[in-house]
Amino acid sequence: MKVGSESDAGESAASKRAMDAFAWSLNIFTSVAIVMVNKQLMGDAGYGFSFATTLCGLHFLCTSSIGLFTGNTRAGDATNPAGEKMRVPPAEIAMFVAVAATSIIGLNMSLMLNTIGFYQVCKLAQIPTMCVLEGVFMGKKFGRRVIQAIVVVLLGVGVATVSDLEMNAAGTVAAVVGVVSTSAQQILVAHLQKKHSVSSNFLLAKTSPYMAGSMLLFGPAMDELITGKWVFDYEWSTPATTALLVSCFFAVLVNVSSFLCIGRFSAVSFQVIGHVKTCLVFFFGWVIFAAPITSRNIMGCCLAVVGMIYYSHAVTKQQTIAGAGSSGTNLASKA
């Protein structure tokens, strides 16, 4: 597994570490913050804006403004560090948007049709699904210690979040569609950046307007199906509008940092290390909203953190071995 494979070849080790730390910190902070804001915006105890798909559309609509801050992206003159014009074929953009839209719809349908416990299990299934997809379609191999670390993380998060496991046919189909499409979408983020030598902001600027359009087109009907209410009938208030604007602001930062992290690391690493956000959501939910937290939650989060530390160590060691092997091969070829 390659961590940081998308960083520039000329990037110094110190600046790379600093950029890696910044990307992770920004993603973790904004991901936890948006959960707290959305809990207030969407919850019955808050402002009751329970239209998740439409909200995603508004998030991507705001994110599409990233194109205004990425040079001449709109004019097609943006260049990568090598001085080449950045391009992603329209067919591949369309494929990415279709997969990403399917991911959002599938996850929302899964949440509607399944219990919270089964929904959480399906979210945990994203990591092994990514491993399978990357192994089959991209030839990636995962070392024994990396796999062990992933298992520890999944066990920890599972202990902390899963409470019940009721299944039904329609919910299972929706869950499978959501898990596979979400895994494929995150893999595509890294794949397209590497394949076409484009920046994370460029790819985000190119795809987010189409994501916004698809979500805002189908979102209201999807939300009506899930909630039984139309978003157009929602009665706005100043606090609710403020919460929506704050949610959109954090969504832009979440999307930017997510594309940046996946581009610099890998989809699997993004998912594994990203589970620290689950632990922080528990903590800040307890601090801010007085949400109940049990010894089981604490034990699961601690186990997940141990798994994340082990995962980081295992990936670093695997890269060191791979780098040494590569250097040896190069020396042999020169001899």
Beta strands, then each sheet from edge to edge (+ up, - down):
end
